[in-house]
Amino acid sequence: MTERMFLTDHRSRAAVLVTVALACALTWIVGVAAAQDSPRLVDRIVAIVDEEAILQSDLEREMELYRLEKEYAGEEITAEPSEVRAEMLERLVESKLIIAAAKQSDMTVDSEAIQESVQQKIDQFVEHFGSMDNLERELARSGMTLGDYKARMSSQLRDQQYLRLVVGKFIRPKVEVLENEVREYYMAHLDEMPAEPDSVTLSNILVPVQPAAEVRSDLQDAVAAITAALESGRSFEDVAVEYSKGPNASRGGTVGVVGRGDLFDQVLDRAVFDLSLGVISDPVISSRGVHILRVDAIQEDGRRALSQIFLPIEVTQADVDDAKARIDAARQRVLDGEDFATVASEVSADPSSAPNGGRLGTFNLSDLSEQFQEVLASAYVGQITEPILTPAGWYVFLMRERVDGHRYTYEELKETLRQAVESEKIEAALAEYVTDLRTRFFIDEKS
């Protein structure tokens, strides 16, 4: 468990009271529909807290967000619908109580900052979906307009600000964290404390699994047809729809926004970030197939909005077996006494390590793929691993050096632990504070 994960597991009750859902979807639209003779009510009040009403649409939204939270976490909702409704109504009442207390103390929120935050969220979604039109289409699929989303996000950020103000004035100043409490917390949660992982220094040999001659010929024909179509003036999007075999083909090849290191293959990563805006690349061969790339936009932070036409490389068991025979032969040469660096330079197809005799560098074991971790977890210095089959091909590793990890000490984690203890105390104090607010403000929950 990393330090960041540890902190995440100890979020304060504030996050429960004011849930912010970036998707913010699937809720009723509040209003009155005009009819020729009389208005028609499409929402109703389910509770009043001080002077603020909680609408049926608010409650439905909370229940839907609860369902989405559970679904995202892979958890099943076992509670009865009536129990979920009661819990969600309780959340809303507590949020309104916090707002009432803040207003009674003449606290005000920064409306301009809230709108700036909303716009930042909108900009992030526009970047993610590629355009404002795409974003509005995604919102429409959830029954929302852009105006609906902005209104809901503004309301939620307002509630967050009020909560921070109340906690900062009435809760946090009364919370004291003692040294012995922090140490006791460390001992009580020792099994949950994060640890520095093992580090390993590796060299490798990679033998890729290559398709048969017939498959390579078909790929060459397909690339030639794509190139001819693009040169004839057809749009990249139309050609992608016709020829691409990637999951984004129906969207005209749109991949989305990527940063350095986001792509699965270093060759592909370098190709993307060497491309100029709007230029269509020559075919790029990765461990998974052939890519024809286009950079559609370059963000201020250097990330690229990317489209591609993708042709997968299909291999047979005979191709896999042929590559296995070659990696076995290379490994045996090393076991028979040849220098690993010499064999790697002659045999390995890894462009980043082969020129250096297969030397990869030093890594935290936990940063490697689960497949590599399983093999290397028990490997000793000087060991040549058995061949490992991956989408890129067959690997063997030389364990050059390893340093055992360790659990972080109390002194290393003291400040993080202090914050965790403080969060727990704030959570408990906030619960008591809200209980007191119930005696100070009018609450009317409708049946």
C-alpha positions as CSV (number, residue, x, y, z in Angstrom):
1,M,0.0,0.0,0.0
2,T,1.4,3.4,-1.0
3,E,1.3,6.4,1.2
4,R,-1.3,8.0,-1.1
5,M,-3.5,4.9,-0.9
6,F,-3.1,4.9,2.8
7,L,-4.4,8.5,3.0
8,T,-7.2,7.7,0.6
9,D,-8.4,4.9,2.9
10,H,-8.8,7.5,5.8
11,R,-11.0,10.1,4.1
12,S,-13.0,12.3,6.5
13,R,-16.7,12.1,6.8
14,A,-16.8,15.3,4.8
15,A,-16.5,13.3,1.7
16,V,-19.6,11.3,2.7
17,L,-21.6,14.4,3.5
18,V,-21.0,16.1,0.2
19,T,-20.4,13.5,-2.5
20,V,-19.1,15.0,-5.8
21,A,-19.9,12.8,-8.8
22,L,-18.0,13.9,-11.9
23,A,-20.5,12.1,-14.1
24,C,-23.4,13.7,-12.2
25,A,-25.8,11.8,-14.4
26,L,-29.2,10.1,-14.5
27,T,-31.3,12.5,-12.4
28,W,-34.7,14.1,-12.8
29,I,-35.0,17.6,-14.3
30,V,-36.8,19.8,-11.9
31,G,-39.5,22.2,-13.1
32,V,-43.1,22.7,-14.0
33,A,-44.4,21.8,-17.4
34,A,-47.0,24.3,-18.8
35,A,-50.3,23.0,-20.0
36,Q,-53.1,24.9,-21.6
37,D,-55.4,24.9,-18.6
38,S,-53.1,24.4,-15.6
39,P,-49.5,23.7,-14.6
40,R,-48.3,20.2,-14.0
41,L,-46.0,19.4,-11.0
42,V,-43.1,17.2,-11.9
43,D,-41.2,17.4,-8.6
44,R,-42.1,17.6,-4.9
45,I,-40.5,18.5,-1.5
46,V,-39.5,15.5,0.6
47,A,-37.9,17.5,3.5
48,I,-37.3,21.0,4.7
49,V,-34.2,21.9,6.7
50,D,-34.3,25.4,8.1
51,E,-35.1,27.4,5.0
52,E,-33.8,24.9,2.4
53,A,-36.0,22.3,0.7
54,I,-34.9,18.9,-0.4
55,L,-36.7,17.8,-3.5
56,Q,-37.6,14.4,-4.7
57,S,-35.2,14.9,-7.6
58,D,-32.4,15.6,-5.2
59,L,-33.1,12.3,-3.4
60,E,-33.4,10.4,-6.6
61,R,-30.0,11.8,-7.7
62,E,-28.4,10.7,-4.4
63,M,-29.9,7.2,-4.7
64,E,-28.6,6.9,-8.3
65,L,-25.1,8.2,-7.3
66,Y,-25.1,5.6,-4.5
67,R,-25.9,2.8,-7.0
68,L,-23.2,4.1,-9.4
69,E,-20.7,4.2,-6.5
70,K,-21.5,0.6,-5.6
71,E,-21.4,-0.5,-9.3
72,Y,-18.1,1.2,-9.9
73,A,-16.6,-0.6,-6.8
74,G,-18.0,-3.9,-7.9
75,E,-20.2,-4.2,-4.9
76,E,-23.7,-5.5,-4.7
77,I,-26.5,-3.5,-3.1
78,T,-28.0,-5.7,-0.4
79,A,-30.1,-3.1,1.4
80,E,-33.8,-2.7,0.6
81,P,-34.8,0.3,-1.5
82,S,-36.5,1.9,1.5
83,E,-33.3,1.6,3.5
84,V,-31.2,3.1,0.7
85,R,-33.7,5.9,0.4
86,A,-33.6,6.6,4.2
87,E,-29.8,6.7,4.2
88,M,-29.6,9.0,1.2
89,L,-32.2,11.4,2.7
90,E,-30.0,11.4,5.8
91,R,-27.0,12.5,3.8
92,L,-29.0,15.3,2.3
93,V,-30.4,16.5,5.6
94,E,-26.9,16.6,7.1
95,S,-25.6,18.6,4.2
96,K,-28.4,21.1,4.5
97,L,-27.8,21.4,8.3
98,I,-24.2,22.3,7.6
99,I,-25.3,25.0,5.2
100,A,-27.7,26.4,7.7
101,A,-25.0,26.6,10.4
102,A,-22.7,28.3,8.0
103,K,-25.2,30.9,7.0
104,Q,-26.2,31.5,10.6
105,S,-22.5,32.4,11.2
106,D,-22.5,34.7,8.2
107,M,-20.2,32.5,6.3
108,T,-20.2,33.1,2.5
109,V,-18.8,31.1,-0.3
110,D,-16.7,32.4,-3.2
111,S,-19.2,32.2,-6.1
112,E,-16.5,33.3,-8.6
113,A,-14.2,30.5,-7.6
114,I,-17.0,28.0,-7.8
115,Q,-17.8,29.0,-11.4
116,E,-14.1,28.9,-12.3
117,S,-13.9,25.3,-10.8
118,V,-17.0,24.4,-12.8
119,Q,-15.5,25.7,-16.0
120,Q,-12.2,23.8,-15.3
121,K,-14.3,20.6,-15.0
122,I,-16.0,21.4,-18.3
123,D,-12.7,22.0,-20.0
124,Q,-11.3,18.7,-18.7
125,F,-14.3,16.9,-20.1
126,V,-14.1,18.7,-23.4
127,E,-10.4,17.6,-23.6
128,H,-11.3,14.0,-22.7
129,F,-14.2,13.7,-25.2
130,G,-12.4,15.7,-27.9
131,S,-14.9,18.5,-28.4
132,M,-17.8,20.4,-26.8
133,D,-20.2,18.7,-29.2
134,N,-19.0,15.2,-28.1
135,L,-19.3,16.2,-24.4
136,E,-22.9,17.5,-25.0
137,R,-23.8,14.2,-26.7
138,E,-22.4,12.2,-23.7
139,L,-24.4,14.3,-21.3
140,A,-27.5,13.9,-23.5
141,R,-27.2,10.1,-23.2
142,S,-27.5,10.6,-19.4
143,G,-30.6,12.8,-19.8
144,M,-28.7,16.1,-19.2
145,T,-27.9,19.3,-20.9
146,L,-24.7,21.2,-20.4
147,G,-26.7,23.7,-18.4
148,D,-28.0,21.0,-16.1
149,Y,-24.5,19.7,-15.4
150,K,-23.2,23.2,-14.6
151,A,-26.0,23.9,-12.2
152,R,-25.6,20.6,-10.4
153,M,-21.8,21.0,-10.2
154,S,-22.1,24.5,-8.9
155,S,-24.5,23.3,-6.1
156,Q,-22.2,20.5,-5.1
157,L,-19.1,22.7,-5.0
158,R,-21.1,25.3,-3.0
159,D,-21.9,22.6,-0.4
160,Q,-18.3,21.5,-0.3
161,Q,-17.1,25.1,0.5
162,Y,-19.7,25.5,3.3
163,L,-18.5,22.2,4.8
164,R,-14.9,23.3,4.7
165,L,-15.8,26.6,6.3
166,V,-17.8,25.0,9.1
167,V,-15.1,22.4,9.8
168,G,-12.4,25.0,9.8
169,K,-14.2,27.3,12.3
170,F,-16.1,24.9,14.6
171,I,-14.4,21.5,14.4
172,R,-10.7,21.5,13.6
173,P,-9.7,24.2,16.2
174,K,-11.0,21.9,19.0
175,V,-9.2,18.8,17.7
176,E,-5.9,18.0,19.4
177,V,-3.7,15.1,18.3
178,L,-1.2,13.8,20.9
179,E,2.1,12.0,20.1
180,N,1.0,8.8,22.0
181,E,-2.2,8.7,20.0
182,V,-0.3,8.7,16.7
183,R,2.0,6.0,17.9
184,E,-0.9,3.8,19.2
185,Y,-2.5,4.3,15.8
186,Y,0.6,3.1,14.0
187,M,0.8,-0.1,16.2
188,A,-2.9,-0.8,15.8
189,H,-2.7,-0.6,12.0
190,L,0.7,-2.1,11.5
191,D,-0.4,-4.6,8.9
192,E,-1.9,-1.7,6.8
193,M,1.2,0.4,6.8
194,P,2.8,1.0,3.4
195,A,6.1,-0.5,2.5
196,E,9.0,0.3,0.3
197,P,8.9,-2.5,-2.4
198,D,11.9,-4.6,-3.5
199,S,14.0,-3.1,-6.2
200,V,15.5,-5.2,-9.0
201,T,18.2,-4.4,-11.6
202,L,17.6,-6.4,-14.8
203,S,18.9,-7.3,-18.2
204,N,16.7,-9.0,-20.8
205,I,16.5,-10.7,-24.1
206,L,13.3,-10.3,-26.2
207,V,12.4,-12.6,-29.1
208,P,9.2,-11.3,-30.7
209,V,6.5,-13.6,-32.0
210,Q,6.3,-12.8,-35.7
211,P,3.4,-13.8,-38.0
212,A,3.7,-16.2,-40.9
213,A,4.8,-14.9,-44.3
214,E,1.2,-15.1,-45.6
215,V,-0.1,-12.9,-42.8
216,R,2.7,-10.4,-43.3
217,S,1.8,-10.2,-47.0
218,D,-1.9,-9.6,-46.2
219,L,-0.8,-6.8,-43.8
220,Q,1.3,-5.2,-46.5
221,D,-1.6,-5.3,-48.9
222,A,-3.9,-3.7,-46.3
223,V,-1.3,-0.9,-45.6
224,A,-0.9,-0.3,-49.3
225,A,-4.7,0.1,-49.7
226,I,-4.9,2.5,-46.7
227,T,-2.1,4.6,-48.0
228,A,-3.7,4.8,-51.5
229,A,-7.0,5.8,-50.0
230,L,-5.4,8.6,-47.9
231,E,-3.4,9.8,-50.8
232,S,-6.5,10.0,-53.0
233,G,-7.9,12.6,-50.7
234,R,-10.3,10.6,-48.5
235,S,-10.5,11.8,-44.9
236,F,-8.6,10.0,-42.2
237,E,-11.9,9.3,-40.4
238,D,-13.6,7.6,-43.4
239,V,-10.5,5.4,-44.0
240,A,-10.4,4.5,-40.3
241,V,-14.0,3.4,-40.4
242,E,-13.4,1.2,-43.4
243,Y,-10.1,-0.3,-42.6
244,S,-9.2,0.0,-38.9
245,K,-9.6,-3.1,-36.8
246,G,-9.2,-1.2,-33.5
247,P,-12.0,-0.6,-30.9
248,N,-12.2,3.0,-31.9
249,A,-12.7,2.4,-35.7
250,S,-16.4,3.3,-35.6
251,R,-15.5,6.7,-34.2
252,G,-13.2,7.5,-37.1
253,G,-10.1,6.2,-35.2
254,T,-10.3,8.7,-32.3
255,V,-8.2,7.4,-29.4
256,G,-8.4,10.3,-27.0
257,V,-5.7,12.4,-25.2
258,V,-2.4,10.7,-24.2
259,G,0.7,11.8,-22.4
260,R,4.2,10.5,-22.6
261,G,4.4,7.0,-21.2
262,D,0.6,6.3,-21.5
263,L,0.9,4.0,-24.4
264,F,1.7,0.3,-24.0
265,D,4.7,0.3,-26.4
266,Q,7.7,2.6,-26.3
267,V,8.1,2.6,-30.1
268,L,4.5,3.8,-30.4
269,D,5.0,6.4,-27.7
270,R,8.0,7.8,-29.5
271,A,6.2,7.9,-32.8
272,V,3.3,9.8,-31.4
273,F,5.4,12.5,-29.7
274,D,7.6,12.9,-32.8
275,L,4.6,13.7,-35.0
276,S,3.7,17.2,-36.0
277,L,0.1,18.4,-35.6
278,G,-2.1,17.0,-38.4
279,V,0.6,14.9,-40.0
280,I,-0.3,11.3,-40.8
281,S,2.5,8.9,-39.8
282,D,4.2,6.2,-41.8
283,P,3.1,2.7,-40.6
284,V,4.4,2.1,-37.1
285,I,4.8,-1.5,-36.0
286,S,4.2,-2.2,-32.3
287,S,4.0,-5.4,-30.3
288,R,0.3,-5.6,-31.2
289,G,0.0,-4.6,-34.8
290,V,0.5,-1.8,-37.4
291,H,-0.6,1.7,-36.5
292,I,-1.1,4.7,-38.8
293,L,-1.3,7.7,-36.5
294,R,-2.4,11.3,-36.6
295,V,-2.1,14.0,-33.9
296,D,-5.3,16.0,-33.9
297,A,-4.4,18.5,-31.1
298,I,-1.5,19.4,-28.8
299,Q,-2.4,20.4,-25.3
300,E,-0.6,23.1,-23.4
301,D,0.9,20.4,-21.1
302,G,2.3,18.6,-24.2
303,R,-0.3,15.8,-24.3
304,R,-1.6,14.7,-27.7
305,A,-5.2,14.1,-28.9
306,L,-4.6,11.0,-31.1
307,S,-6.4,9.1,-33.9
308,Q,-5.2,5.9,-35.5
309,I,-5.9,3.3,-38.1
310,F,-5.0,-0.1,-36.5
311,L,-4.3,-3.5,-38.1
312,P,-3.7,-6.3,-35.6
313,I,-0.9,-8.8,-36.1
314,E,-2.4,-12.3,-36.0
315,V,-0.1,-15.1,-35.0
316,T,-0.5,-18.8,-34.9
317,Q,0.7,-21.4,-32.4
318,A,3.5,-22.3,-34.9
319,D,4.7,-18.7,-34.8
320,V,4.7,-18.8,-31.0
321,D,6.6,-22.1,-31.0
322,D,9.2,-20.8,-33.5
323,A,9.9,-17.8,-31.3
324,K,10.1,-20.1,-28.2
325,A,12.8,-22.2,-29.9
326,R,14.9,-19.1,-30.6
327,I,14.6,-17.7,-27.0
328,D,15.5,-21.2,-25.7
329,A,18.5,-21.3,-27.8
330,A,19.6,-17.9,-26.7
331,R,19.1,-18.8,-23.0
332,Q,21.1,-22.0,-23.4
333,R,24.0,-20.1,-24.9
334,V,24.1,-18.0,-21.7
335,L,23.8,-21.1,-19.5
336,D,26.7,-22.6,-21.4
337,G,28.9,-19.7,-20.4
338,E,28.5,-17.1,-23.1
339,D,28.3,-13.5,-21.9
340,F,24.7,-12.3,-21.5
341,A,25.4,-8.9,-23.0
342,T,26.9,-10.5,-26.1
343,V,23.9,-12.8,-26.7
344,A,21.4,-10.0,-26.0
345,S,23.2,-7.7,-28.5
346,E,22.9,-10.4,-31.2
347,V,19.5,-11.8,-30.5
348,S,17.3,-9.4,-28.6
349,A,14.7,-7.3,-30.4
350,D,14.2,-4.9,-27.5
351,P,15.2,-1.5,-29.1
352,S,15.8,0.1,-25.7
353,S,18.1,-2.5,-24.2
354,A,19.7,-4.5,-27.0
355,P,22.3,-1.9,-27.9
356,N,23.4,-1.9,-24.2
357,G,23.8,-5.6,-24.0
358,G,20.2,-6.1,-22.7
359,R,20.7,-3.9,-19.7
360,L,17.2,-2.5,-18.7
361,G,17.9,-0.6,-15.4
362,T,16.6,-0.7,-11.9
363,F,12.9,-0.9,-11.1
364,N,10.6,-1.2,-8.1
365,L,9.3,-4.8,-8.3
366,S,5.7,-3.5,-7.7
367,D,6.0,-1.3,-10.8
368,L,6.4,-4.2,-13.1
369,S,3.6,-6.2,-14.6
370,E,2.0,-8.9,-12.5
371,Q,3.3,-11.5,-14.9
372,F,6.9,-10.3,-14.4
373,Q,6.4,-9.8,-10.7
374,E,5.4,-13.5,-10.3
375,V,8.6,-14.7,-12.0
376,L,11.0,-12.2,-10.5
377,A,9.7,-12.2,-6.9
378,S,11.8,-15.2,-5.9
379,A,14.6,-14.7,-8.5
380,Y,18.1,-14.5,-7.0
381,V,21.1,-12.4,-8.2
382,G,22.7,-14.0,-11.2
383,Q,19.7,-16.1,-12.1
384,I,18.5,-16.4,-15.7
385,T,14.8,-16.8,-15.7
386,E,12.7,-19.3,-17.7
387,P,11.2,-17.8,-20.9
388,I,8.1,-15.6,-20.3
389,L,5.5,-15.2,-23.0
390,T,4.0,-11.7,-23.3
391,P,2.1,-9.8,-26.1
392,A,5.5,-8.4,-27.1
393,G,7.1,-11.9,-27.4
394,W,9.3,-14.2,-25.3
395,Y,11.5,-12.6,-22.5
396,V,14.3,-14.0,-20.4
397,F,15.7,-11.9,-17.6
398,L,19.1,-11.8,-15.9
399,M,18.7,-10.7,-12.3
400,R,21.7,-8.4,-11.9
401,E,21.0,-7.0,-8.4
402,R,18.1,-6.8,-5.9
403,V,17.5,-4.8,-2.8
404,D,14.9,-6.0,-0.3
405,G,12.1,-3.6,0.5
406,H,11.1,-2.6,4.1
407,R,8.0,-1.5,5.9
408,Y,8.1,2.3,6.6
409,T,8.9,3.1,10.2
410,Y,6.9,5.2,12.5
411,E,9.2,8.2,12.1
412,E,8.9,8.0,8.3
413,L,5.1,8.0,8.5
414,K,4.6,10.2,11.5
415,E,3.1,13.2,9.7
416,T,0.9,11.0,7.5
417,L,-0.3,9.1,10.6
418,R,-1.0,12.4,12.4
419,Q,-3.3,13.5,9.6
420,A,-5.1,10.1,9.7
421,V,-5.7,10.4,13.4
422,E,-6.8,14.0,13.0
423,S,-9.2,12.9,10.3
424,E,-10.8,10.3,12.5
425,K,-11.2,12.8,15.3
426,I,-12.7,15.4,13.0
427,E,-15.1,12.7,11.7
428,A,-16.3,11.9,15.2
429,A,-16.5,15.5,16.2
430,L,-18.4,16.4,13.1
431,A,-21.0,13.6,13.8
432,E,-21.5,15.1,17.3
433,Y,-21.8,18.6,15.8
434,V,-24.4,17.5,13.3
435,T,-26.4,15.8,16.1
436,D,-26.4,19.1,18.0
437,L,-27.5,21.0,14.8
438,R,-30.6,18.8,14.7
439,T,-31.7,20.4,18.0
440,R,-31.1,23.9,16.7
441,F,-32.7,23.9,13.3
442,F,-36.2,23.1,12.0
443,I,-36.4,19.8,10.2
444,D,-39.5,18.5,8.5
445,E,-39.3,15.2,6.7
446,K,-42.3,14.4,4.6
447,S,-43.7,10.9,4.4
